[in-house]
C-alpha cells in the first residue's frame, strides 16, 4: 500500500518566522513577489492577535545535501546572509502571510506596502492597547499603520495628529510596536518605568494586553502540510497550481447555507431558484435592465452582498435596542458586516430582512439610473451597493422625498470621489448604516460625507474605468445635461443604449499623437466625455476645428447644425467652445480641469483643493497584480 506523500502538523508561528529569517524556509522562484496591501496586513495581524485561524501553509521538504529541486530565494526582507543558507523547506502556499508577518512582527525595519489607492508607501505597524482591550471593538481598527517618520499628519502636513517617533511617545500614546510582538520585555520595562510615577493605572494596562493579545502571537500554532522530499517536479507544480488558482474555497454563503439547512431552510434555492421559479439572484440581475441588455446594473450583486446588507440591519437593530434599554456606549454591540458576522447571522434575521434588502437593492438601481449609471461596467463601486441597499431598506419610503434624495446623492458622490470603497470597507459599511439614516433625520454629517474630499491632482491620472472617480465623472456629465454633439439629444436611458454611448476623447487620440502630446496628458478624463458611437466616428482622428466644421455642414445622414446650437452642446459637456474651435489643447485642458472640479465640488459639497497644492503620498502602482496568491486570499478576517 502506497504511503501518504505528505504529513501535517502544527508548528509555532514564531518558529516558522524565525526559520524564514534564517533561510531555513525559503520560496521556490516561481512564486511571485510579495505585494500585500496595508489593509490586508492589518486584517491578518488582527486575526493572529485574537488567535483566529488564518489557514494552513504548504511546504516542500528538501533532502539534506541534495541539489536544489527548484531555483529558490529567501522570503522578502530577511537578512542577506539567509541567501547562503540551504533551506530545509520551500514554502509553496502561504508566502503572503509569512512575509507580511515576518516584516511586521520580526524585522526591525519599516515595511513597504500598498495603500487602497495603489500607492507604494512605508509603514510601521502598531497595536492601540486601549482599543485592543475593548471586548466589543473591531480588533482590525486597533491595528494602526503610521508613516516612515512615525508621525500621522493632517491639514496638508501642517498638523501632527499622532507622534510615535520615540519610545516615550509610544508609551504616552499607549501604542505597542508590532515588531516587538515576540520580544516585548525591554519595551514593557520602558513602558512600566514611564507610567510608574505619571499614572499607575496606565501601567497596569500592559498585563491584560500581554495576556489577551501578545500571548496569542507567542502561542500561535500554524497547521503545516509538508510534502515529502521525493515529491516529483510535476506533482509539486500541479499542487502549487491547484492551491493558488484551482479550487474555490467555501465562502460565507456556502457555510451559512449549510447552517440554515440544518434548520430546514434552503438558502441556496432562495438565491438561485428552484422548481422553475427564479431566485433572488436572477431577480436582481434582471431588475431595471434595458430591453436590449442581458442584465441590469445589479448584475454582479453577490450572495454575500445580500447577507452583508442583512447583517448590517440585524446588528444595527440589536444596537438600537441596547441603546433604548439604557446601556452605556462601552457596552453596546458592534454593527458588523464581516465574514464572522455572516456566520453568526440567525435564520430569523435573514427571513426578517430578506425582502427589505431585496427592495433596497432595487431602489438603489433606480437611484443609479436616475444618476445615469445604466450598466454594471459604469458602476463606480460594486461594494458601495451593500450599505446603500441597507440604508434604503432602513429608511423605506423616505427615500422618495427630494431632500432625502439630495442627501443620499451627496453621500453617494462623496464615497466615489473620496475613493472610499476600494478596500477594507466593512468598517465603513457599519458607520454608513448608523450615520446616514440619522443624518437624513437631522443628525450629524456621516463620516463618509466628511471624508469624501476629492484631490484635484487625481484628474490628471485617471485614464481608465479602474478608477471609480473616472466613472463618476462620466455619470455626472450626463446628469448635468450633457448633449450629444451630433444628435443634440441628452443621454437618458433609451438614448444611452440606442446610441451606444460611451466615454470618448474630445481631442482625438490620433490628432494628439501627431502633435507629439504625451499619452499620459491627453488620455485622462479631462479630455474625455460621453458621446454616441456614430458621433465618435465623425470625430475620429480630426482636429476639433475640423470635426466641428463637419458637424455644422451636415451630410446625407445628418442635417447641418447651427454654430450657436453646437456651442450649447459643447458647453453642456463642461467645454469652452472657443478653445475647442481654436484647437488650443493646453488651454482647453486647463480650463476643463477647472470645470470638472466645479462639478465634483457641487456633487460632494466640498471645496476642491487647488491642483498641485500638495502631492498624494506614495508612487503610482501600475503593474501590480492585486489578486496574488489566491490561497492566501482565502484568509478573511473574522
C-alpha positions as CSV (number, residue, x, y, z in Angstrom):
1,X,0.0,0.0,0.0
2,X,1.4,3.4,-1.1
3,X,2.3,5.7,1.8
4,X,0.8,9.2,2.1
5,X,3.1,11.7,0.2
6,X,2.6,14.4,2.9
7,X,2.3,14.9,6.6
8,X,0.5,17.6,8.7
9,X,1.5,19.0,12.0
10,X,1.1,22.3,13.8
11,X,4.2,24.5,14.2
12,X,4.5,27.7,16.3
13,X,4.2,30.9,14.3
14,X,7.4,32.2,16.0
15,X,9.4,29.2,14.9
16,X,8.2,29.5,11.3
17,X,9.0,33.2,11.2
18,X,12.5,32.6,12.7
19,X,13.1,29.9,10.1
20,X,12.1,32.4,7.4
21,X,14.6,34.9,8.8
22,X,17.4,32.4,8.9
23,X,16.7,31.0,5.4
24,X,15.6,27.5,6.6
25,X,12.3,28.2,4.9
26,X,12.6,29.8,1.5
27,X,10.4,30.3,-1.6
28,X,10.5,28.4,-4.9
29,X,11.5,31.0,-7.5
30,X,8.2,30.6,-9.4
31,X,6.4,32.4,-6.5
32,X,5.5,36.0,-7.3
33,X,6.8,38.8,-5.2
34,X,5.2,40.0,-2.0
35,X,2.8,42.9,-2.6
36,X,0.1,42.6,0.1
37,X,-1.6,45.9,0.7
38,X,-1.8,47.7,4.1
39,X,-5.4,46.7,4.8
40,X,-4.8,43.0,4.2
41,X,-1.8,43.2,6.5
42,X,-3.9,44.8,9.3
43,X,-6.6,42.1,8.8
44,X,-4.0,39.3,9.1
45,X,-2.5,40.8,12.2
46,X,-5.9,41.3,13.8
47,X,-6.7,37.6,13.2
48,X,-3.4,36.4,14.8
49,X,-3.9,38.8,17.8
50,X,-7.2,37.1,18.5
51,X,-5.9,33.6,17.9
52,X,-8.2,33.2,14.9
53,X,-7.3,30.7,12.1
54,X,-5.6,32.2,9.1
55,X,-5.3,29.0,7.0
56,X,-2.7,26.3,6.6
57,X,0.7,26.5,5.0
58,X,2.1,24.1,2.5
59,X,5.8,23.3,2.2
60,X,8.1,21.0,0.3
61,X,10.7,19.3,2.3
62,X,14.2,19.4,0.9
63,X,16.7,16.4,1.1
64,X,19.7,17.2,3.2
65,X,22.8,17.7,1.0
66,X,20.8,17.2,-2.2
67,X,20.9,19.7,-5.1
68,X,18.2,22.3,-5.2
69,X,14.9,20.9,-6.5
70,X,13.9,24.3,-7.7
71,X,15.5,27.7,-8.0
72,X,14.8,29.4,-4.7
73,X,15.0,32.7,-2.9
74,X,14.6,33.8,0.7
75,X,11.4,35.4,2.0
76,X,11.4,39.1,1.1
77,X,13.0,41.3,3.8
78,X,15.1,38.7,5.6
79,X,18.9,39.3,6.2
80,X,21.2,38.9,3.2
81,X,23.0,36.0,4.8
82,X,19.8,33.9,4.6
83,X,20.5,33.5,0.9
84,X,23.6,31.3,1.6
85,X,21.6,29.0,3.9
86,X,20.4,25.7,2.3
87,X,16.7,25.6,3.0
88,X,15.1,22.8,4.9
89,X,11.7,23.6,3.2
90,X,10.3,25.6,0.3
91,X,7.0,27.4,1.0
92,X,4.5,26.6,-1.7
93,X,1.5,28.2,-0.2
94,X,1.5,31.0,2.4
95,X,4.1,33.4,1.1
96,X,2.0,36.5,1.5
97,X,1.0,35.6,5.1
98,X,4.5,34.7,6.2
99,X,6.2,37.7,4.5
100,X,3.6,40.1,6.0
101,X,4.1,38.7,9.5
102,X,7.9,38.5,9.2
103,X,8.2,42.1,8.1
104,X,5.7,43.5,10.7
105,X,6.5,41.3,13.7
106,X,10.1,40.3,13.4
107,X,12.1,42.6,11.2
108,X,13.2,45.9,12.8
109,X,12.8,47.9,9.6
110,X,9.9,49.9,8.1
111,X,7.6,47.9,5.9
112,X,6.9,48.9,2.2
113,X,3.3,48.2,1.3
114,X,0.5,49.5,-0.8
115,X,-2.5,51.7,0.1
116,X,-6.1,51.1,-1.2
117,X,-5.4,53.8,-3.8
118,X,-2.4,51.7,-5.1
119,X,0.3,53.9,-3.7
120,X,3.6,52.5,-2.6
121,X,4.2,53.7,0.9
122,X,6.3,52.8,4.0
123,X,4.6,51.9,7.3
124,X,5.3,51.0,10.9
125,X,2.6,48.9,12.5
126,X,1.3,49.3,16.0
127,X,-1.4,48.0,18.2
128,X,-3.6,50.5,20.1
129,X,-3.5,49.0,23.6
130,X,-6.8,50.5,24.8
131,X,-8.7,49.7,21.6
132,X,-7.3,46.1,21.6
133,X,-8.6,45.6,25.2
134,X,-12.2,46.7,24.4
135,X,-14.1,43.5,24.2
136,X,-16.7,44.6,21.7
137,X,-14.4,46.7,19.5
138,X,-13.4,45.6,16.0
139,X,-9.8,44.4,16.5
140,X,-8.8,45.4,13.0
141,X,-9.4,49.0,14.0
142,X,-6.9,48.6,16.8
143,X,-4.1,47.9,14.2
144,X,-2.6,51.2,13.1
145,X,-0.1,51.9,10.3
146,X,1.9,55.1,10.6
147,X,4.3,56.7,8.0
148,X,8.1,56.1,8.0
149,X,8.7,59.1,10.3
150,X,6.1,57.7,12.7
151,X,4.0,60.8,12.5
152,X,0.4,60.9,11.4
153,X,-0.4,64.3,10.0
154,X,-3.4,66.2,8.6
155,X,-4.3,69.6,7.2
156,X,-1.7,69.0,4.4
157,X,1.0,68.0,6.9
158,X,0.6,71.2,9.0
159,X,-0.9,69.3,11.9
160,X,0.5,66.3,13.7
161,X,-2.3,64.1,15.0
162,X,-0.1,61.2,16.3
163,X,3.6,61.2,17.0
164,X,5.3,57.9,17.8
165,X,8.8,58.9,16.8
166,X,10.3,57.9,20.2
167,X,9.7,55.1,22.7
168,X,8.5,57.6,25.2
169,X,5.8,58.8,22.7
170,X,4.8,55.2,22.1
171,X,4.3,54.8,25.9
172,X,2.4,58.0,26.2
173,X,0.0,57.2,23.4
174,X,-0.4,53.5,24.6
175,X,0.7,52.3,21.2
176,X,2.6,49.0,21.1
177,X,5.1,48.5,18.2
178,X,4.3,45.2,16.4
179,X,7.9,44.5,15.6
180,X,8.3,43.6,19.4
181,X,5.4,41.1,19.2
182,X,7.7,38.2,20.2
183,X,10.2,40.1,22.4
184,X,8.3,42.6,24.4
185,X,10.3,42.5,27.7
186,X,12.5,45.6,27.1
187,X,9.6,47.6,25.7
188,X,7.5,46.6,28.7
189,X,10.2,47.7,31.1
190,X,10.3,51.1,29.5
191,X,6.5,51.3,29.5
192,X,6.3,50.4,33.2
193,X,9.0,52.9,34.2
194,X,7.4,55.7,32.1
195,X,4.0,55.3,33.8
196,X,5.2,54.4,37.3
197,X,5.1,58.0,38.5
198,X,2.8,59.5,35.9
199,X,-0.2,57.2,36.0
200,X,-0.1,53.8,37.7
201,X,-3.4,52.9,36.2
202,X,-2.0,53.1,32.7
203,X,1.0,51.0,33.8
204,X,-1.5,48.2,34.8
205,X,-2.8,48.0,31.2
206,X,0.1,46.1,29.9
207,X,-0.5,42.9,31.8
208,X,-4.0,42.3,30.4
209,X,-2.7,43.4,27.0
210,X,0.1,40.9,27.2
211,X,-2.2,38.1,28.4
212,X,-5.0,38.8,25.9
213,X,-3.1,40.0,22.8
214,X,0.7,39.3,22.8
215,X,0.4,35.8,24.2
216,X,-1.7,35.0,21.1
217,X,1.3,35.7,18.9
218,X,3.7,33.8,21.2
219,X,1.4,30.7,21.4
220,X,0.0,30.7,17.9
221,X,0.2,27.4,16.1
222,X,0.0,27.2,12.3
223,X,-1.1,24.0,10.5
224,X,1.6,23.0,8.0
225,X,1.1,20.5,5.2
226,X,4.6,19.2,4.3
227,X,5.1,17.4,1.0
228,X,7.8,14.8,1.2
229,X,11.2,15.4,-0.4
230,X,10.7,12.8,-3.1
231,X,7.6,14.5,-4.5
232,X,8.1,14.9,-8.3
233,X,8.5,18.2,-10.1
234,X,5.3,17.6,-11.9
235,X,3.4,16.9,-8.7
236,X,4.8,20.0,-7.0
237,X,3.8,22.2,-9.9
238,X,0.3,20.7,-10.0
239,X,-0.2,21.2,-6.3
240,X,1.1,24.7,-6.5
241,X,-1.3,25.5,-9.4
242,X,-4.2,24.0,-7.5
243,X,-3.7,25.9,-4.2
244,X,-3.1,29.2,-6.0
245,X,-5.5,29.2,-8.9
246,X,-7.5,26.0,-8.6
247,X,-10.4,25.1,-6.4
248,X,-12.5,27.8,-4.8
249,X,-12.8,27.6,-1.0
250,X,-16.1,27.6,0.8
251,X,-17.3,31.2,1.1
252,X,-19.6,32.6,3.8
253,X,-22.7,32.0,1.8
254,X,-22.0,28.3,1.4
255,X,-21.3,27.9,5.1
256,X,-24.4,29.8,6.1
257,X,-26.3,27.6,3.6
258,X,-25.1,24.5,5.5
259,X,-26.2,26.0,8.8
260,X,-29.6,27.0,7.6
261,X,-30.2,23.6,6.0
262,X,-29.9,22.1,9.5
263,X,-32.9,24.3,10.4
264,X,-34.9,23.2,7.4
265,X,-34.3,26.3,5.2
266,X,-32.9,26.0,1.7
267,X,-30.9,29.2,1.3
268,X,-29.4,28.1,-2.0
269,X,-32.9,27.7,-3.5
270,X,-33.9,31.1,-2.3
271,X,-30.8,32.6,-4.0
272,X,-30.6,30.5,-7.2
273,X,-34.2,29.4,-7.5
274,X,-35.9,26.0,-7.6
275,X,-38.7,24.2,-9.3
276,X,-38.7,26.6,-12.3
277,X,-39.1,29.7,-10.0
278,X,-36.3,32.2,-10.3
279,X,-34.3,33.0,-7.2
280,X,-33.2,36.3,-5.8
281,X,-30.0,36.3,-7.8
282,X,-31.9,36.3,-11.1
283,X,-34.5,38.8,-9.9
284,X,-31.7,41.3,-9.0
285,X,-29.8,40.7,-12.3
286,X,-32.9,41.3,-14.4
287,X,-34.3,44.3,-12.4
288,X,-34.5,47.5,-14.5
289,X,-32.5,46.2,-17.4
290,X,-32.8,47.8,-20.8
291,X,-34.7,45.9,-23.5
292,X,-31.5,45.0,-25.4
293,X,-29.4,44.2,-22.4
294,X,-29.0,40.8,-20.9
295,X,-28.8,42.1,-17.3
296,X,-29.2,45.3,-15.4
297,X,-26.9,47.4,-13.2
298,X,-27.3,44.8,-10.3
299,X,-25.8,42.1,-12.4
300,X,-22.9,41.4,-10.1
301,X,-24.6,41.6,-6.7
302,X,-23.3,38.5,-4.9
303,X,-25.0,36.3,-2.4
304,X,-22.6,37.6,0.3
305,X,-23.6,41.2,-0.6
306,X,-27.1,40.3,0.4
307,X,-26.0,38.7,3.6
308,X,-23.8,41.7,4.4
309,X,-26.7,44.1,4.0
310,X,-28.9,41.9,6.2
311,X,-26.2,41.7,8.8
312,X,-25.9,45.5,8.9
313,X,-29.7,45.8,9.5
314,X,-29.7,43.0,12.1
315,X,-26.7,44.2,14.1
316,X,-27.8,47.8,14.0
317,X,-31.2,46.8,15.3
318,X,-29.5,45.0,18.2
319,X,-27.5,48.1,19.0
320,X,-30.6,50.3,18.8
321,X,-32.4,48.1,21.3
322,X,-29.4,48.2,23.6
323,X,-29.4,52.0,23.5
324,X,-33.1,52.1,24.2
325,X,-32.6,49.8,27.2
326,X,-30.1,52.3,28.7
327,X,-26.8,50.5,28.0
328,X,-23.6,52.6,28.1
329,X,-21.7,53.3,24.9
330,X,-18.9,50.9,26.0
331,X,-21.4,48.1,26.4
332,X,-23.0,48.4,23.0
333,X,-22.7,45.6,20.5
334,X,-20.8,46.3,17.3
335,X,-22.5,46.8,14.0
336,X,-20.8,44.4,11.6
337,X,-20.8,43.0,8.0
338,X,-17.7,40.8,8.4
339,X,-17.3,37.2,7.4
340,X,-17.7,36.2,11.1
341,X,-20.9,38.3,11.4
342,X,-22.4,36.4,8.4
343,X,-21.6,33.1,10.1
344,X,-23.4,34.3,13.2
345,X,-26.5,35.6,11.3
346,X,-29.5,33.8,12.7
347,X,-32.1,32.4,10.3
348,X,-34.9,34.5,11.8
349,X,-32.9,37.7,10.9
350,X,-32.4,36.5,7.3
351,X,-36.1,35.9,7.0
352,X,-37.0,39.2,8.7
353,X,-34.8,41.4,6.4
354,X,-34.5,39.5,3.2
355,X,-37.4,41.2,1.3
356,X,-36.5,44.6,2.7
357,X,-32.9,44.2,1.4
358,X,-34.2,43.0,-2.0
359,X,-36.2,46.2,-2.2
360,X,-33.2,48.1,-1.0
361,X,-31.0,46.8,-3.9
362,X,-33.8,47.5,-6.4
363,X,-34.3,51.0,-5.1
364,X,-30.5,51.6,-5.3
365,X,-30.8,50.5,-9.0
366,X,-33.5,53.1,-9.5
367,X,-31.3,55.7,-7.9
368,X,-28.4,54.7,-10.2
369,X,-30.5,55.1,-13.3
370,X,-31.7,58.5,-12.2
371,X,-28.0,59.4,-11.9
372,X,-27.1,58.0,-15.3
373,X,-25.4,54.8,-14.2
374,X,-27.1,52.3,-16.6
375,X,-24.6,49.5,-16.9
376,X,-22.7,47.4,-14.4
377,X,-19.4,48.4,-16.2
378,X,-20.1,52.0,-15.3
379,X,-20.9,51.3,-11.6
380,X,-18.1,53.1,-9.7
381,X,-18.0,50.8,-6.7
382,X,-19.8,47.4,-6.5
383,X,-19.2,47.3,-2.8
384,X,-21.0,50.6,-2.1
385,X,-24.2,48.9,-3.1
386,X,-24.2,46.9,0.2
387,X,-24.6,49.8,2.6
388,X,-26.7,51.6,0.1
389,X,-29.2,48.7,0.0
390,X,-29.2,48.5,3.8
391,X,-29.8,52.3,4.2
392,X,-32.6,52.3,1.7
393,X,-34.2,49.2,3.4
394,X,-34.0,51.0,6.7
395,X,-35.4,54.4,5.6
396,X,-38.2,52.9,3.4
397,X,-40.4,55.3,1.6
398,X,-38.4,58.3,2.9
399,X,-36.0,57.8,0.1
400,X,-38.5,59.3,-2.4
401,X,-38.5,62.8,-0.8
402,X,-36.4,65.4,-2.6
403,X,-34.4,66.5,0.4
404,X,-33.6,62.8,1.3
405,X,-32.6,62.1,-2.3
406,X,-30.2,65.1,-2.2
407,X,-28.5,63.8,0.9
408,X,-28.3,60.3,-0.5
409,X,-26.8,61.7,-3.6
410,X,-24.2,63.6,-1.7
411,X,-23.3,60.6,0.4
412,X,-23.0,58.5,-2.8
413,X,-20.8,61.0,-4.7
414,X,-18.6,61.6,-1.6
415,X,-17.9,57.9,-1.5
416,X,-17.0,57.8,-5.1
417,X,-14.9,61.0,-5.4
418,X,-13.3,60.4,-2.0
419,X,-12.4,56.9,-3.3
420,X,-13.6,55.4,-0.1
421,X,-14.9,52.0,-1.1
422,X,-11.8,50.4,-2.6
423,X,-10.6,48.3,0.3
424,X,-11.3,47.3,3.9
425,X,-14.8,48.6,3.6
426,X,-16.7,46.6,6.2
427,X,-16.0,49.2,8.9
428,X,-17.3,51.9,6.6
429,X,-20.4,49.9,6.0
430,X,-21.1,49.9,9.7
431,X,-20.6,53.6,10.0
432,X,-22.9,54.2,7.0
433,X,-25.8,52.2,8.3
434,X,-25.6,54.1,11.7
435,X,-24.9,57.5,10.4
436,X,-26.7,58.1,7.1
437,X,-30.2,57.4,8.3
438,X,-29.5,59.6,11.4
439,X,-28.3,62.4,9.1
440,X,-31.4,62.1,7.0
441,X,-33.4,62.6,10.2
442,X,-31.4,65.8,11.1
443,X,-28.3,64.3,12.7
444,X,-24.6,65.0,12.1
445,X,-23.0,64.5,8.7
446,X,-21.8,60.9,8.1
447,X,-18.1,60.0,8.2
448,X,-18.3,59.1,4.5
449,X,-19.5,62.6,3.7
450,X,-16.8,64.2,5.8
451,X,-14.1,62.0,4.4
452,X,-15.3,62.3,0.8
453,X,-13.0,65.1,-0.4
454,X,-11.6,64.8,-3.9
455,X,-8.0,65.5,-4.5
456,X,-7.7,67.8,-7.6
457,X,-4.5,66.2,-8.9
458,X,-6.3,62.9,-9.4
459,X,-8.0,64.3,-12.6
460,X,-4.6,64.1,-14.4
461,X,-4.0,60.5,-13.5
462,X,-7.5,59.0,-14.2
463,X,-7.3,57.2,-17.6
464,X,-9.5,54.0,-17.3
465,X,-12.5,52.6,-15.7
466,X,-10.4,51.1,-13.0
467,X,-10.9,54.4,-11.2
468,X,-14.3,54.8,-9.5
469,X,-14.0,58.6,-9.9
470,X,-13.4,58.2,-13.6
471,X,-16.8,56.5,-13.9
472,X,-18.3,59.1,-11.6
473,X,-17.4,62.0,-13.8
474,X,-18.9,60.2,-16.8
475,X,-22.2,59.9,-14.9
476,X,-22.0,63.5,-13.6
477,X,-21.7,64.9,-17.0
478,X,-24.7,63.1,-18.2
479,X,-26.6,64.1,-15.1
480,X,-25.7,67.8,-15.7
481,X,-27.4,67.6,-19.1
482,X,-24.6,66.7,-21.5
483,X,-26.0,66.7,-25.1
484,X,-24.6,64.6,-27.9
485,X,-22.6,66.7,-30.4
486,X,-24.2,65.1,-33.4
487,X,-27.8,64.3,-32.4
488,X,-28.5,67.1,-30.0
489,X,-30.1,64.6,-27.6
490,X,-29.4,64.3,-23.9
491,X,-28.4,60.9,-22.5
492,X,-31.5,59.3,-21.0
493,X,-31.6,55.5,-20.7
494,X,-33.1,55.0,-24.2
495,X,-30.7,57.3,-26.0
496,X,-27.8,55.9,-24.0
497,X,-28.4,52.4,-25.3
498,X,-29.8,53.3,-28.7
499,X,-26.7,55.4,-29.5
500,X,-24.2,53.1,-27.8
501,X,-22.9,56.0,-25.6
502,X,-19.5,55.6,-24.0
503,X,-16.5,57.7,-22.9
504,X,-14.6,59.1,-25.8
505,X,-11.8,61.6,-26.4
506,X,-12.6,65.2,-27.2
507,X,-9.2,65.9,-28.8
508,X,-8.9,62.6,-30.7
509,X,-6.0,60.3,-30.0
510,X,-4.6,60.3,-33.5
511,X,-4.5,64.1,-33.6
512,X,-2.8,64.3,-30.2
513,X,-0.2,61.8,-31.2
514,X,0.6,63.7,-34.4
515,X,1.1,66.8,-32.3
516,X,3.6,65.0,-30.1
517,X,1.4,65.2,-27.0
518,X,2.2,62.6,-24.3
519,X,-0.4,59.9,-23.9
520,X,-0.3,60.5,-20.2
521,X,-1.5,64.0,-20.8
522,X,-4.2,63.5,-23.5
523,X,-5.6,60.2,-22.3
524,X,-7.0,61.4,-19.0
525,X,-10.7,62.0,-18.1
526,X,-10.1,65.7,-18.6
527,X,-10.0,65.0,-22.4
528,X,-12.9,62.6,-22.4
529,X,-16.7,62.9,-22.4
530,X,-19.8,60.8,-23.1
531,X,-20.7,60.6,-26.8
532,X,-22.7,58.3,-29.1
533,X,-20.9,55.7,-31.3
534,X,-21.8,57.5,-34.5
535,X,-20.7,60.8,-33.2
536,X,-17.4,59.5,-32.2
537,X,-16.9,58.1,-35.7
538,X,-17.2,61.7,-37.1
539,X,-14.6,62.9,-34.6
540,X,-12.1,60.2,-35.3
541,X,-8.6,61.5,-36.0
542,X,-9.5,65.1,-36.9
543,X,-8.6,68.3,-35.2
544,X,-11.6,69.6,-33.2
545,X,-11.9,72.7,-35.5
546,X,-12.3,70.3,-38.5
547,X,-14.8,67.9,-36.9
548,X,-16.9,70.8,-35.7
549,X,-17.0,72.2,-39.2
550,X,-18.1,68.8,-40.4
551,X,-20.9,68.7,-37.8
552,X,-22.1,72.2,-38.8
553,X,-22.0,71.3,-42.5
554,X,-24.1,68.2,-42.1
555,X,-24.3,65.5,-44.8
556,X,-26.5,62.8,-46.3
557,X,-27.4,61.2,-42.9
558,X,-27.4,64.3,-40.7
559,X,-28.7,67.8,-41.1
560,X,-26.4,70.8,-40.6
561,X,-26.1,72.2,-37.1
562,X,-26.2,75.9,-36.3
563,X,-22.9,77.1,-34.7
564,X,-24.7,78.6,-31.8
565,X,-26.6,75.3,-31.1
566,X,-23.3,73.3,-31.4
567,X,-21.7,75.7,-28.9
568,X,-24.6,74.9,-26.5
569,X,-23.9,71.2,-27.0
570,X,-20.2,71.7,-26.2
571,X,-20.9,73.8,-23.2
572,X,-23.1,71.1,-21.8
573,X,-20.0,68.9,-21.6
574,X,-18.1,71.5,-19.5
575,X,-16.2,72.6,-22.6
576,X,-15.3,76.1,-23.6
577,X,-16.4,76.1,-27.3
578,X,-13.9,78.9,-28.3
579,X,-10.9,76.9,-27.0
580,X,-12.1,73.8,-28.8
581,X,-12.7,75.6,-32.1
582,X,-9.2,77.1,-32.0
583,X,-7.6,73.7,-31.2
584,X,-6.0,75.2,-28.2
585,X,-5.3,71.9,-26.4
586,X,-3.2,73.2,-23.5
587,X,-5.7,76.0,-22.7
588,X,-8.6,73.6,-23.1
589,X,-7.1,71.1,-20.7
590,X,-6.5,73.7,-18.0
591,X,-10.0,75.2,-18.5
592,X,-11.9,71.9,-18.5
593,X,-10.0,70.7,-15.4
594,X,-11.4,73.6,-13.5
595,X,-14.9,73.0,-14.9
596,X,-14.8,69.3,-13.9
597,X,-13.6,70.2,-10.4
598,X,-16.5,72.5,-10.1
599,X,-18.9,69.7,-11.0
600,X,-17.3,67.4,-8.4
601,X,-17.4,70.2,-5.8
602,X,-21.1,70.7,-6.5
603,X,-21.8,66.9,-6.1
604,X,-19.8,66.4,-3.0
605,X,-20.4,69.7,-1.3
606,X,-16.7,70.1,-0.6
607,X,-14.3,72.7,-1.8
608,X,-11.7,71.2,-4.0
609,X,-8.1,71.8,-3.1
610,X,-6.3,73.5,-6.0
611,X,-4.4,71.1,-8.1
612,X,-0.7,71.0,-7.3
613,X,-1.1,72.3,-3.8
614,X,0.0,69.1,-2.2
615,X,1.1,65.7,-3.6
616,X,-0.5,62.5,-2.5
617,X,1.8,60.2,-0.6
618,X,3.5,57.4,-2.5
619,X,4.1,56.4,-6.1
620,X,1.5,55.2,-8.6
621,X,1.4,51.4,-8.9
622,X,0.6,50.4,-12.4
623,X,1.7,46.8,-12.9
624,X,0.9,45.0,-9.6
625,X,-1.4,42.0,-9.6
626,X,-3.6,42.8,-6.6
627,X,-5.2,39.3,-6.6
628,X,-2.0,37.5,-5.7
629,X,-1.7,34.0,-4.2
630,X,-5.4,33.1,-4.2
631,X,-4.8,30.6,-1.5
632,X,-3.6,33.4,0.7
633,X,-6.5,35.5,-0.3
634,X,-8.8,32.8,1.0
635,X,-8.0,34.0,4.6
636,X,-10.6,36.5,5.6
637,X,-10.7,38.4,8.9
638,X,-13.2,37.1,11.3
